[in-house]
């Protein structure tokens, strides 16, 4: 299996690149993946950490982005768990809802009854 770590070391050859990933290219890739995680893609933070965890001791810049990616991913997991817990446990009639779920938040349409002629 190919990963960025093996490409940096030059152990294996991937057809996507012409050779091992260079230091400046790896730093740019780590930085871009970290910032892309802010566009509601926290899985990029996790993948950034796992792609570069092997070489973060060799490069200070990559280590910084790996550390930040891990912290941001853990924070996004905490936010997701809190959000899920609120969605599951919060009463639909609570005053915390801005727009109440279900029929309470919608305007009910009144049906006009037709009178039958005799």
C-alpha positions, -999 to 999 in steps of 0.1 A, spaced: 0 0 0 12 35 -8 11 64 16 27 98 18 51 85 44 65 58 20 67 84 -7 88 107 15 112 80 24 114 68 -12 107 31 -3 81 25 -30 72 41 -63 37 54 -70 26 62 -105 9 93 -93 43 110 -86 75 108 -106 94 99 -74 96 104 -37 76 134 -23 99 163 -17 101 182 16 86 214 3 58 196 -15 50 175 16 49 207 37 26 224 12 3 193 11 2 191 49 -7 228 52 -34 226 25 -50 196 40 -51 213 74 -68 244 61 -92 224 39 -105 208 71 -120 241 81 -145 238 52 -166 213 71 -143 184 62 -128 172 95 -119 139 80 -91 157 62 -76 165 96 -76 129 105 -62 118 72 -35 146 74 -24 133 108 -23 97 96 -5 105 63 23 124 80 25 108 115 55 87 105 77 117 95 66 144 119 97 139 140 119 148 109 102 180 99 91 208 123 65 223 99 48 190 92 49 182 129 31 215 136 3 207 111 0 171 123 -4 183 159 -30 210 149 -48 185 127 -51 161 156 -64 188 180 -89 201 155 -102 166 147 -107 158 183 -125 191 189 -148 185 159 -156 150 173 -165 166 207 -187 192 189 -204 164 169 -211 143 200 -225 173 218 -247 182 188 -259 146 185 -267 144 222 -287 177 220 -306 164 190 -315 131 207 -323 144 242 -338 179 236 -375 180 238 -391 193 206 -413 217 226 -383 233 243 -378 270 241 -342 264 230 -354 256 194 -355 286 172 -377 267 147 -394 239 164 -394 206 146 -426 190 135 -459 206 131 -455 232 158 -431 253 137 -453 253 106 -485 273 99 -514 250 98 -537 254 68 -573 255 75 -595 236 52 -627 253 42 -658 231 45 -681 232 16 -718 234 24 -740 210 7 -771 224 -10 -803 206 -2 
